[in-house]
């Protein structure tokens, strides 16, 4: 094992120093914690995993809103169509102008989300396969 002879100095605020000590608790020393973190972050696989996690987070945030919007619109249209059908007032124009376009728009959103999820899944598989 090589002798460690180089000293690296780092300036921190008291809060940063405390946080570093807390985070390094399960390691032998703060030095060991920092070296481990640098080695992990320098690893290409870890960088890819971090990027993938970031992409997944963005994907879910973006699509959660769109799914809520699409689901809400679809529920409103179907509820109104059901009310009109029960009352015997469902006009063919309503189906053509409101129901069908809303259902088509929802299908387009769902297909895009499925495609995006498939791309992210393929990235996960690629990373997994490259690590084996």
Secondary structure, 3 states (H helix, E strand, C coil): CCCCCCCCCCCCCHHHHHHHHHHCCCCCCHHHHHHHHHHHHHCHHHHHHHHHHHHHHHHHHHHHHHHHHHHHHHHHHHHHHHHHHHCCCCCHHHHHHHHHHHHHHHHHHHHHHHHHHHHHHHHHHHHHHHHC
